[in-house]
Amino acid sequence: GVMERERAVMEREKLMMEKDRDTLCREHQGQDKEEHKMGEISCT
């Protein structure tokens, strides 16, 4: 039904966002740590 499809789309978008954040996080490593802490990127 519609609900399942909507939920699937949301899950996929969430996964993409998490992947992007991980990529940004890796690219951010070794750079200004203060800027990193202040930014929206949070490394685990």
N, C-alpha and C positions, 0 to 999 in steps of 0.2 A: 504493500500500500504506500500511500504518500508519506506517512510518518517514517516508515523504514528507510525510504529513499532519502528523505531529509536528514535523518540521523546518519546515514552512510556518508552523505556529502559533508556533514559537520565533522565527522570523525576524520575523513580524508583531509579536510582543510586543517584540522588541528594537528594531524601528523605532519603535514607540509610545513606548518608554522614552526613546529618543534624542530624539524630538520633544518629549516632556515636558521633558527636560533642557534642550533649546534654549530652550523657552518660559520655564522657570524662570530660565534664564541671562539672557534678555533682561529679564525682570521684575526681576532682581537688579541689573542694570546701574545705576550711579549711586547704589547704596546702600552701606552700610558695606563697604569693601573688605577689611578684616581678617576680618570675619565671612564674607565671600565666599570668601576663601582658606582659612579654617578649615573651611568647609562642604563638603558632598559635591558641590556643584555646581561643575563645572569648565568655564569658558568657553574656547572655542577662539579 
